[in-house]
Amino acid sequence: MTVEQPSTPDPDGDVVAPTVVAPTPRQGPAARWRRVRAEPEAGMSTAEYAVGTVAACAFAAVLYQVVTGGSIVSALGDLVESALAVLS
């Protein structure tokens, strides 16, 4: 991360653009913690991806069991038969 120093007028009175300075390793933990808190998170961490993947797989397994269960298959069959009976 880079740090911008505030703009200061030069001897002629013109305002000079801020200079970009890389942080020094001598900065204490408080300064580093402020930088970490100031920067927004860019995305999910590896642990969040793992938890999301496991949750999605568990949901897919439950959904597969529900859809392939006997009651759902028979209910869908009855629905198709009744729709065909109405059309004929």
Secondary structure, DSSP 4 states (H G I P E B T S, - for coil): --EEPPP-B-TTSPBPPPPEEPPPTTS-HHHHHHHHHHSPP-S--HHHHHHHHHHHHHHHHHHHHHHHSHHHHHHHHHHHHHHHHHH-
